[in-house]
Amino acid sequence: MKNFTDEIKPCPFCGSRNLDVYFYDPFDGYMGDNTLHGVRCKDCYAKIEDRKKADVIEKWNRRAR
């Protein structure tokens, strides 16, 4: 089985592979499903968030270095 983090390229700013993949609901379910998915570099703190996990991966991997 392929690991989710295997699909993610290193940080486009510092090149680190020390990444945090996360999701959360900023309203704690109060306003329906508002789950945000994100990728964050633990070294330089660059991050990106989106409502769909696949979109987050695509956007993180697409950013120019």
Stockholm file with secondary structure:
# STOCKHOLM 1.0

chainA/1-65         MKNFTDEIKPCPFCGSRNLDVYFYDPFDGYMGDNTLHGVRCKDCYAKIEDRKKADVIEKWNRRAR
#=GR chainA/1-65 SS CCCGGGGSCCCTTTCCCCEEEEEECTTTTTTSCCCEEEEEETTTCCEEEESSHHHHHHHHHHSCC
#=GC SS_cons        CCCGGGGSCCCTTTCCCCEEEEEECTTTTTTSCCCEEEEEETTTCCEEEESSHHHHHHHHHHSCC
//
